[in-house]
Amino acid sequence: MKIVPSNNQKFTKLMKSIYRMEAYVSIPTFKHYINSTSILIHMTIDRINALETLASYWKGPLVIVLFLSEAQDLKYFKKSFEKNKDLKKYAYLHIVYDDYPHMDYPVNFLRNVAVEYSKTNFIISLDVDFVPNIKLYDQLNEMINGDMVFENTAYVIPAFEVKEKKIQRYPLDKMEMVECIQNDTGIQVHKYKGLHSHLPTNYERWIAFDINYSIDYEYTYEPYLFLFKKNLPLYHETFIGYGNDKTSFTLELEASKFKFVVLSNSFIVHQSHPSGSWSKNQGSEASWMKWWEFNRYLAWKYSGFEYQVPQWLKDDCEKGDCPRFWEWKL
């Protein structure tokens, strides 16, 4: 398979004009091929410990976009960064300055910055509070050098949670992850809150088989994905703060007729932590208004594309979890 570099990802002019940015504050010593994979991270300074843990498990390029307030201690972050041998070896560091404290965290803009500045053809856009299985970088390189189809295919990396007080470290491979599940120290991520955001992954099948398998998209699905960067849509930057930011990207992949395939021997594990400084709820009405507007945007962009709102979500809305947005009119 011949792969060419992607240069089609562009920032929106508006967001680029709003935020000051300092690119390539740090460049890794690790020499990697363009046909390899980068993990892309957006974060605030209070997540440095989670970043260091992630870097100890991922042995490949790491693109970090730090959202930094002028009032915060950049010296502290740089000192921690410089002392960490994994970050020095593998990480590109870019800074976006928070000059507008009254504005919500521009989560999807930061993701687009990371995509734009990634130096590899393949990417995983990950939240900083996850760690991958220890051999993930090597596993993905084997895929890239094999005969797998990458264009218009989104490879799902199953996400888990573990009872950290009952384990000595995060699982290193699938055998250890399955053992955690069997010992009741590991479960699928968001199993008891936001179940449908990862339900289509089909965790029972992942546990039972060692062969990659195709799945169907379902509404509000928000998996973590291994992607070929060429011709990807941008993350929709109207989603700021907390709510529907990843979900919107996955829905656009479905509108773009992407196929979804679960990687049977790969996984990520969530690190427990207090709520982040930016992850406040925007308010149900505002969040769902953006979601409704985004659905209308997809119908315009993809010639009438529409995904039916499932009954389980309508039932949740009837309970007061969300407004009846599907009934709203232009």
VENMO-V849440 format. One line per field, one symbol per residue. phi: phi as a letter, one per 30 degrees, with the letter a starting at -180 (. if undefined). Layout:
BEGIN
phi->???
END
This chain:
BEGIN
phi->.cccdcbcdbddddddddcdbbchdbbdddcbdddbbcdcbcacddcddddddeddcccaebcccccbdeddcddddddddddcdddddccccbcccddbddcdededddddedddcdcbdbbbdbddcbbdddcdeddddddddccddcdhbccdcecbbbdddcbdadecbdeddddddddicbbddhdcbieddbedeiddddddbcbebdbcdbeidbdcbcbdddiddddddddbickiddedddddddddidccbdddbcabbdcdadeddcddddjedddddddddddddddddchieacddddddddddddjdaddddcdcd
END
